[in-house]
Amino acid sequence: MLRRFGYGTLKTSFGTFNNVIRIKVTSISNIEITGSDSYSTTIDAYGYFIPGYTNPLFGILEATLNGPEGESSFNAVIAYDLTSLTSNKNTYLQNLKLSVSPNPASDLISVDFKDLASDNYTLRITEQNGAVVKENNIYAAKGESHNIDISDLKNGLYFLEVSSDNGKAVKKIVKL
């Protein structure tokens, strides 16, 4: 089994998704049927993940079967939650304008809500692999700022996700 990773922005007909991690897994199998012919299969599976979510946004499966009759192949797109691609208020919207400073930071970061509506928000910091390292629910009025203590985090790249019922924004933050 061979695994390959990619990272970046994914543009689809449903919208643009930032900070997407693509994982490709290749599996090659040989099947021998006693007294019969042998077959080989190659399967390439792609999963597209957004940091902070355990389920992929969607997946693509490419399979090839080689046998005595020749080669045949097929492709399939596996959609895990179509609402994450089509909803205006679901899984991954970048419609909230978010300001975070300083960035990079060593102890505290400040999340500025000057461009956001007064609302209940979830603040979540995740590692690059999607593991949640901090999470807090707050009420923020328009114009307020909230500090987050990151002094206990290891140095590195993290993602700060701010979400409400009206949308979500994700910013990269660097801990020094």
C-alpha positions as protocol buffer text, in pm:
chain_id: "A"
residue {
  index: 1
  type: MET
  ca { x: 0 y: 0 z: 0 }
}
residue {
  index: 2
  type: LEU
  ca { x: 141 y: 337 z: -104 }
}
residue {
  index: 3
  type: ARG
  ca { x: 26 y: 666 z: 51 }
}
residue {
  index: 4
  type: ARG
  ca { x: 81 y: 1016 z: -87 }
}
residue {
  index: 5
  type: PHE
  ca { x: -28 y: 1349 z: 55 }
}
residue {
  index: 6
  type: GLY
  ca { x: -108 y: 1685 z: -101 }
}
residue {
  index: 7
  type: TYR
  ca { x: -215 y: 2017 z: 48 }
}
residue {
  index: 8
  type: GLY
  ca { x: -372 y: 2334 z: -87 }
}
residue {
  index: 9
  type: THR
  ca { x: -683 y: 2495 z: -226 }
}
residue {
  index: 10
  type: LEU
  ca { x: -950 y: 2284 z: -394 }
}
residue {
  index: 11
  type: LYS
  ca { x: -1173 y: 2452 z: -654 }
}
residue {
  index: 12
  type: THR
  ca { x: -1496 y: 2273 z: -743 }
}
residue {
  index: 13
  type: SER
  ca { x: -1821 y: 2372 z: -910 }
}
residue {
  index: 14
  type: PHE
  ca { x: -1964 y: 2394 z: -557 }
}
residue {
  index: 15
  type: GLY
  ca { x: -1708 y: 2649 z: -436 }
}
residue {
  index: 16
  type: THR
  ca { x: -1349 y: 2696 z: -327 }
}
residue {
  index: 17
  type: PHE
  ca { x: -1217 y: 2512 z: -23 }
}
residue {
  index: 18
  type: ASN
  ca { x: -893 y: 2628 z: 143 }
}
residue {
  index: 19
  type: ASN
  ca { x: -654 y: 2425 z: 362 }
}
residue {
  index: 20
  type: VAL
  ca { x: -760 y: 2094 z: 204 }
}
residue {
  index: 21
  type: ILE
  ca { x: -544 y: 1787 z: 257 }
}
residue {
  index: 22
  type: ARG
  ca { x: -556 y: 1519 z: -15 }
}
residue {
  index: 23
  type: ILE
  ca { x: -458 y: 1168 z: 81 }
}
residue {
  index: 24
  type: LYS
  ca { x: -400 y: 915 z: -197 }
}
residue {
  index: 25
  type: VAL
  ca { x: -378 y: 545 z: -114 }
}
residue {
  index: 26
  type: THR
  ca { x: -276 y: 296 z: -384 }
}
residue {
  index: 27
  type: SER
  ca { x: -343 y: -74 z: -337 }
}
residue {
  index: 28
  type: ILE
  ca { x: -227 y: -344 z: -579 }
}
residue {
  index: 29
  type: SER
  ca { x: -358 y: -700 z: -546 }
}
residue {
  index: 30
  type: ASN
  ca { x: -302 y: -1022 z: -740 }
}
residue {
  index: 31
  type: ILE
  ca { x: -575 y: -1283 z: -736 }
}
residue {
  index: 32
  type: GLU
  ca { x: -516 y: -1638 z: -859 }
}
residue {
  index: 33
  type: ILE
  ca { x: -811 y: -1868 z: -886 }
}
residue {
  index: 34
  type: THR
  ca { x: -713 y: -2237 z: -862 }
}
residue {
  index: 35
  type: GLY
  ca { x: -742 y: -2400 z: -1201 }
}
residue {
  index: 36
  type: SER
  ca { x: -824 y: -2069 z: -1362 }
}
residue {
  index: 37
  type: ASP
  ca { x: -665 y: -1744 z: -1468 }
}
residue {
  index: 38
  type: SER
  ca { x: -505 y: -1479 z: -1254 }
}
residue {
  index: 39
  type: TYR
  ca { x: -623 y: -1123 z: -1212 }
}
residue {
  index: 40
  type: SER
  ca { x: -459 y: -811 z: -1078 }
}
residue {
  index: 41
  type: THR
  ca { x: -631 y: -504 z: -941 }
}
residue {
  index: 42
  type: THR
  ca { x: -501 y: -157 z: -880 }
}
residue {
  index: 43
  type: ILE
  ca { x: -708 y: 77 z: -669 }
}
residue {
  index: 44
  type: ASP
  ca { x: -624 y: 445 z: -618 }
}
residue {
  index: 45
  type: ALA
  ca { x: -839 y: 608 z: -351 }
}
residue {
  index: 46
  type: TYR
  ca { x: -828 y: 983 z: -290 }
}
residue {
  index: 47
  type: GLY
  ca { x: -975 y: 1147 z: 21 }
}
residue {
  index: 48
  type: TYR
  ca { x: -1010 y: 1525 z: 54 }
}
residue {
  index: 49
  type: PHE
  ca { x: -1004 y: 1640 z: 417 }
}
residue {
  index: 50
  type: ILE
  ca { x: -1053 y: 1973 z: 589 }
}
residue {
  index: 51
  type: PRO
  ca { x: -857 y: 2024 z: 913 }
}
residue {
  index: 52
  type: GLY
  ca { x: -1080 y: 1981 z: 1215 }
}
residue {
  index: 53
  type: TYR
  ca { x: -1318 y: 1731 z: 1054 }
}
residue {
  index: 54
  type: THR
  ca { x: -1288 y: 1355 z: 1087 }
}
residue {
  index: 55
  type: ASN
  ca { x: -1487 y: 1273 z: 773 }
}
residue {
  index: 56
  type: PRO
  ca { x: -1356 y: 1362 z: 429 }
}
residue {
  index: 57
  type: LEU
  ca { x: -1527 y: 1628 z: 222 }
}
residue {
  index: 58
  type: PHE
  ca { x: -1550 y: 1371 z: -57 }
}
residue {
  index: 59
  type: GLY
  ca { x: -1347 y: 1092 z: -215 }
}
residue {
  index: 60
  type: ILE
  ca { x: -1254 y: 960 z: -557 }
}
residue {
  index: 61
  type: LEU
  ca { x: -1197 y: 594 z: -634 }
}
residue {
  index: 62
  type: GLU
  ca { x: -1013 y: 471 z: -945 }
}
residue {
  index: 63
  type: ALA
  ca { x: -996 y: 95 z: -1000 }
}
residue {
  index: 64
  type: THR
  ca { x: -836 y: -111 z: -1276 }
}
residue {
  index: 65
  type: LEU
  ca { x: -883 y: -487 z: -1323 }
}
residue {
  index: 66
  type: ASN
  ca { x: -639 y: -678 z: -1546 }
}
residue {
  index: 67
  type: GLY
  ca { x: -736 y: -1028 z: -1647 }
}
residue {
  index: 68
  type: PRO
  ca { x: -731 y: -1269 z: -1939 }
}
residue {
  index: 69
  type: GLU
  ca { x: -1005 y: -1071 z: -2115 }
}
residue {
  index: 70
  type: GLY
  ca { x: -798 y: -750 z: -2099 }
}
residue {
  index: 71
  type: GLU
  ca { x: -812 y: -440 z: -1885 }
}
residue {
  index: 72
  type: SER
  ca { x: -1120 y: -268 z: -1750 }
}
residue {
  index: 73
  type: SER
  ca { x: -1140 y: 31 z: -1523 }
}
residue {
  index: 74
  type: PHE
  ca { x: -1388 y: 261 z: -1357 }
}
residue {
  index: 75
  type: ASN
  ca { x: -1392 y: 587 z: -1161 }
}
residue {
  index: 76
  type: ALA
  ca { x: -1633 y: 685 z: -887 }
}
residue {
  index: 77
  type: VAL
  ca { x: -1683 y: 995 z: -677 }
}
residue {
  index: 78
  type: ILE
  ca { x: -1789 y: 924 z: -322 }
}
residue {
  index: 79
  type: ALA
  ca { x: -1974 y: 1214 z: -162 }
}
residue {
  index: 80
  type: TYR
  ca { x: -1993 y: 1176 z: 215 }
}
residue {
  index: 81
  type: ASP
  ca { x: -2209 y: 1479 z: 293 }
}
residue {
  index: 82
  type: LEU
  ca { x: -2340 y: 1667 z: -9 }
}
residue {
  index: 83
  type: THR
  ca { x: -2470 y: 1946 z: 214 }
}
residue {
  index: 84
  type: SER
  ca { x: -2108 y: 2033 z: 291 }
}
residue {
  index: 85
  type: LEU
  ca { x: -2067 y: 2117 z: -78 }
}
residue {
  index: 86
  type: THR
  ca { x: -2398 y: 2292 z: -140 }
}
residue {
  index: 87
  type: SER
  ca { x: -2524 y: 2453 z: 181 }
}
residue {
  index: 88
  type: ASN
  ca { x: -2468 y: 2819 z: 253 }
}
residue {
  index: 89
  type: LYS
  ca { x: -2448 y: 2753 z: 626 }
}
residue {
  index: 90
  type: ASN
  ca { x: -2275 y: 2419 z: 655 }
}
residue {
  index: 91
  type: THR
  ca { x: -1947 y: 2242 z: 693 }
}
residue {
  index: 92
  type: TYR
  ca { x: -1693 y: 2475 z: 534 }
}
residue {
  index: 93
  type: LEU
  ca { x: -1791 y: 2830 z: 451 }
}
residue {
  index: 94
  type: GLN
  ca { x: -1533 y: 3104 z: 424 }
}
residue {
  index: 95
  type: ASN
  ca { x: -1786 y: 3385 z: 451 }
}
residue {
  index: 96
  type: LEU
  ca { x: -1678 y: 3521 z: 790 }
}
residue {
  index: 97
  type: LYS
  ca { x: -1413 y: 3791 z: 782 }
}
residue {
  index: 98
  type: LEU
  ca { x: -1165 y: 3706 z: 1055 }
}
residue {
  index: 99
  type: SER
  ca { x: -870 y: 3905 z: 1185 }
}
residue {
  index: 100
  type: VAL
  ca { x: -609 y: 3739 z: 1410 }
}
residue {
  index: 101
  type: SER
  ca { x: -300 y: 3908 z: 1554 }
}
residue {
  index: 102
  type: PRO
  ca { x: -17 y: 3879 z: 1617 }
}
residue {
  index: 103
  type: ASN
  ca { x: 66 y: 3602 z: 1379 }
}
residue {
  index: 104
  type: PRO
  ca { x: 314 y: 3440 z: 1439 }
}
residue {
  index: 105
  type: ALA
  ca { x: 273 y: 3452 z: 1817 }
}
residue {
  index: 106
  type: SER
  ca { x: 427 y: 3288 z: 2122 }
}
residue {
  index: 107
  type: ASP
  ca { x: 179 y: 3343 z: 2407 }
}
residue {
  index: 108
  type: LEU
  ca { x: -150 y: 3509 z: 2310 }
}
residue {
  index: 109
  type: ILE
  ca { x: -342 y: 3567 z: 1990 }
}
residue {
  index: 110
  type: SER
  ca { x: -627 y: 3813 z: 1961 }
}
residue {
  index: 111
  type: VAL
  ca { x: -934 y: 3734 z: 1753 }
}
residue {
  index: 112
  type: ASP
  ca { x: -1099 y: 4056 z: 1631 }
}
residue {
  index: 113
  type: PHE
  ca { x: -1477 y: 4048 z: 1583 }
}
residue {
  index: 114
  type: LYS
  ca { x: -1503 y: 4401 z: 1435 }
}
residue {
  index: 115
  type: ASP
  ca { x: -1626 y: 4270 z: 1099 }
}
residue {
  index: 116
  type: LEU
  ca { x: -1845 y: 3994 z: 1243 }
}
residue {
  index: 117
  type: ALA
  ca { x: -2202 y: 4010 z: 1372 }
}
residue {
  index: 118
  type: SER
  ca { x: -2280 y: 3966 z: 1741 }
}
residue {
  index: 119
  type: ASP
  ca { x: -2330 y: 3591 z: 1779 }
}
residue {
  index: 120
  type: ASN
  ca { x: -2235 y: 3272 z: 1964 }
}
residue {
  index: 121
  type: TYR
  ca { x: -1906 y: 3139 z: 1825 }
}
residue {
  index: 122
  type: THR
  ca { x: -1698 y: 2826 z: 1859 }
}
residue {
  index: 123
  type: LEU
  ca { x: -1323 y: 2891 z: 1858 }
}
residue {
  index: 124
  type: ARG
  ca { x: -1125 y: 2579 z: 1770 }
}
residue {
  index: 125
  type: ILE
  ca { x: -749 y: 2534 z: 1720 }
}
residue {
  index: 126
  type: THR
  ca { x: -641 y: 2223 z: 1533 }
}
residue {
  index: 127
  type: GLU
  ca { x: -309 y: 2069 z: 1441 }
}
residue {
  index: 128
  type: GLN
  ca { x: -226 y: 2004 z: 1076 }
}
residue {
  index: 129
  type: ASN
  ca { x: -359 y: 1649 z: 1106 }
}
residue {
  index: 130
  type: GLY
  ca { x: -699 y: 1782 z: 1221 }
}
residue {
  index: 131
  type: ALA
  ca { x: -658 y: 1697 z: 1592 }
}
residue {
  index: 132
  type: VAL
  ca { x: -832 y: 1957 z: 1809 }
}
residue {
  index: 133
  type: VAL
  ca { x: -592 y: 2106 z: 2069 }
}
residue {
  index: 134
  type: LYS
  ca { x: -815 y: 2386 z: 2203 }
}
residue {
  index: 135
  type: GLU
  ca { x: -1185 y: 2461 z: 2184 }
}
residue {
  index: 136
  type: ASN
  ca { x: -1398 y: 2730 z: 2344 }
}
residue {
  index: 137
  type: ASN
  ca { x: -1756 y: 2854 z: 2301 }
}
residue {
  index: 138
  type: ILE
  ca { x: -1806 y: 3229 z: 2344 }
}
residue {
  index: 139
  type: TYR
  ca { x: -2053 y: 3506 z: 2280 }
}
residue {
  index: 140
  type: ALA
  ca { x: -1890 y: 3795 z: 2096 }
}
residue {
  index: 141
  type: ALA
  ca { x: -2044 y: 4130 z: 2025 }
}
residue {
  index: 142
  type: LYS
  ca { x: -1952 y: 4314 z: 1707 }
}
residue {
  index: 143
  type: GLY
  ca { x: -1631 y: 4509 z: 1765 }
}
residue {
  index: 144
  type: GLU
  ca { x: -1502 y: 4293 z: 2051 }
}
residue {
  index: 145
  type: SER
  ca { x: -1170 y: 4112 z: 2063 }
}
residue {
  index: 146
  type: HIS
  ca { x: -1102 y: 3784 z: 2243 }
}
residue {
  index: 147
  type: ASN
  ca { x: -762 y: 3657 z: 2348 }
}
residue {
  index: 148
  type: ILE
  ca { x: -660 y: 3293 z: 2324 }
}
residue {
  index: 149
  type: ASP
  ca { x: -366 y: 3162 z: 2527 }
}
residue {
  index: 150
  type: ILE
  ca { x: -144 y: 2947 z: 2304 }
}
residue {
  index: 151
  type: SER
  ca { x: 159 y: 2937 z: 2534 }
}
residue {
  index: 152
  type: ASP
  ca { x: 103 y: 2566 z: 2609 }
}
residue {
  index: 153
  type: LEU
  ca { x: 111 y: 2464 z: 2240 }
}
residue {
  index: 154
  type: LYS
  ca { x: 424 y: 2326 z: 2074 }
}
residue {
  index: 155
  type: ASN
  ca { x: 589 y: 2546 z: 1812 }
}
residue {
  index: 156
  type: GLY
  ca { x: 442 y: 2493 z: 1469 }
}
residue {
  index: 157
  type: LEU
  ca { x: 156 y: 2554 z: 1227 }
}
residue {
  index: 158
  type: TYR
  ca { x: -205 y: 2538 z: 1349 }
}
residue {
  index: 159
  type: PHE
  ca { x: -548 y: 2629 z: 1215 }
}
residue {
  index: 160
  type: LEU
  ca { x: -785 y: 2861 z: 1402 }
}
residue {
  index: 161
  type: GLU
  ca { x: -1147 y: 2798 z: 1310 }
}
residue {
  index: 162
  type: VAL
  ca { x: -1416 y: 3043 z: 1416 }
}
residue {
  index: 163
  type: SER
  ca { x: -1769 y: 2923 z: 1344 }
}
residue {
  index: 164
  type: SER
  ca { x: -2130 y: 3012 z: 1417 }
}
residue {
  index: 165
  type: ASP
  ca { x: -2466 y: 2915 z: 1269 }
}
residue {
  index: 166
  type: ASN
  ca { x: -2400 y: 3179 z: 1002 }
}
residue {
  index: 167
  type: GLY
  ca { x: -2071 y: 3046 z: 870 }
}
residue {
  index: 168
  type: LYS
  ca { x: -1711 y: 2972 z: 938 }
}
residue {
  index: 169
  type: ALA
  ca { x: -1363 y: 3109 z: 879 }
}
residue {
  index: 170
  type: VAL
  ca { x: -1029 y: 2930 z: 911 }
}
residue {
  index: 171
  type: LYS
  ca { x: -695 y: 3105 z: 954 }
}
residue {
  index: 172
  type: LYS
  ca { x: -347 y: 2959 z: 970 }
}
residue {
  index: 173
  type: ILE
  ca { x: -161 y: 3056 z: 1285 }
}
residue {
  index: 174
  type: VAL
  ca { x: 204 y: 3001 z: 1367 }
}
residue {
  index: 175
  type: LYS
  ca { x: 316 y: 2935 z: 1725 }
}
residue {
  index: 176
  type: LEU
  ca { x: 676 y: 3037 z: 1796 }
}
